[in-house]
Amino acid sequence: MIKYLLDTNVLIRFLRGDHPVHSPATRELFAEACDGKCVLLLTEIAVAEAVWVLQSVYKTERVQVAEGLRKVILSAGIRCARRDEMLDALGRFASTKCDFMDCYLAALAAASGDSIASFDKDFDRFTDIKRWQPLSA
């Protein structure tokens, strides 16, 4: 079966539906994936870039960004690296003011039980992880 790594621009055109040529083409591609004709591979980088584009360029609210990407990740024919952690990160992103990459790192830490080495106190908002701050001697 053919597999396609999704570039962020395809993901954005699908989510936004705002381009007269590209958006219909993306809907067709996602329908083919849903029908089992192909598999769409969604990377962490594409999701992170999509979050940034949707927020900074399109001024989309955090909850809408998270919900749109969550629906894509859960769609038939989509394979997402670290799927459970990605869904957790989107939930954290929707419910806090932390940036997406911090939410993703927190989700990874929660899943693995590892601590996060960081000076960023935003991680302290997450009660299911531990932050370790490097100290000078």
C-alpha positions in Angstrom: 0.0 0.0 0.0 1.2 3.5 -0.8 2.2 5.7 2.1 2.5 9.5 2.0 4.3 11.6 4.5 2.1 14.7 5.0 3.7 18.1 4.5 2.2 20.8 6.7 0.8 22.7 3.8 -1.4 19.7 2.9 -2.6 19.5 6.5 -3.3 23.2 6.6 -5.2 23.2 3.3 -7.3 20.3 4.6 -8.1 21.8 7.9 -8.7 25.3 6.6 -10.6 24.4 3.4 -9.8 27.8 2.1 -7.9 27.2 -1.2 -10.0 26.7 -4.4 -7.7 24.1 -5.8 -5.6 22.7 -3.0 -8.3 22.2 -0.4 -10.5 19.9 -2.7 -7.4 17.9 -3.6 -6.6 17.4 0.1 -10.2 16.3 0.8 -9.9 13.7 -1.9 -6.5 12.5 -0.5 -8.0 12.2 3.0 -11.0 10.3 1.6 -8.7 7.9 -0.2 -6.9 7.3 3.1 -10.2 6.7 4.8 -11.2 4.2 2.1 -8.0 2.3 2.7 -6.4 3.2 -0.7 -3.4 4.9 1.0 -1.9 5.7 4.4 -1.1 9.2 5.4 1.9 9.5 7.8 1.7 12.5 10.2 4.9 13.4 11.9 5.3 15.4 15.2 7.1 18.1 13.2 4.1 18.5 10.8 1.7 18.8 13.8 3.9 21.3 15.6 4.3 23.4 12.5 0.5 23.2 11.9 -0.2 24.4 15.4 2.2 27.4 14.8 0.7 28.3 11.4 -2.9 28.0 12.6 -2.2 30.2 15.6 0.1 32.8 14.2 -1.1 33.1 10.6 -4.8 32.3 11.0 -5.3 33.4 14.6 -7.2 30.2 15.4 -8.1 29.6 19.0 -6.2 27.0 20.9 -9.2 24.7 21.5 -10.1 24.8 17.7 -6.5 24.1 16.8 -6.4 21.1 19.1 -9.8 19.7 18.1 -9.1 20.0 14.4 -5.7 18.2 14.7 -7.2 15.6 17.1 -9.9 14.7 14.5 -7.2 14.3 11.8 -5.0 12.1 14.1 -8.0 9.9 14.9 -9.2 9.6 11.3 -9.0 6.3 9.4 -6.0 6.0 7.2 -3.8 8.3 9.3 -0.8 7.0 11.1 0.7 9.5 13.6 4.0 9.0 15.3 3.6 8.8 19.1 -0.2 9.0 18.6 -1.2 8.8 22.3 1.4 11.3 23.4 0.3 13.7 20.5 -3.3 13.5 21.6 -2.2 14.1 25.2 -0.2 17.1 24.1 -3.1 18.6 22.2 -5.3 18.2 25.2 -2.7 20.0 27.4 -2.3 22.7 24.7 -6.1 23.3 24.6 -6.4 23.6 28.4 -3.3 25.7 29.2 -1.4 28.7 27.9 1.7 26.6 27.5 3.2 26.4 24.0 2.7 23.3 22.0 6.2 22.0 22.2 6.2 22.2 26.0 2.9 20.4 26.0 4.4 17.7 23.8 7.4 17.3 26.0 5.2 17.1 29.0 3.1 14.4 27.3 6.3 12.4 26.5 7.4 12.8 30.2 4.1 11.6 31.5 4.1 8.6 29.2 7.6 7.6 30.1 7.8 8.6 33.7 10.9 10.6 33.0 11.5 14.1 34.5 12.0 17.2 32.4 15.3 19.1 32.8 14.3 22.7 32.3 14.4 26.2 33.7 10.9 26.8 32.4 8.5 26.9 35.3 5.5 26.4 32.9 6.1 22.7 33.3 5.1 23.0 37.0 1.5 23.5 35.8 1.4 19.8 35.0 0.9 17.8 38.1 1.6 14.4 36.4 5.3 15.2 35.6 8.3 16.4 37.4 10.6 19.2 36.4 14.3 19.2 37.4 16.1 22.4 37.2 19.9 22.3 36.7 21.7 24.2 39.5 25.1 25.8 39.4 27.7 24.6 41.9 
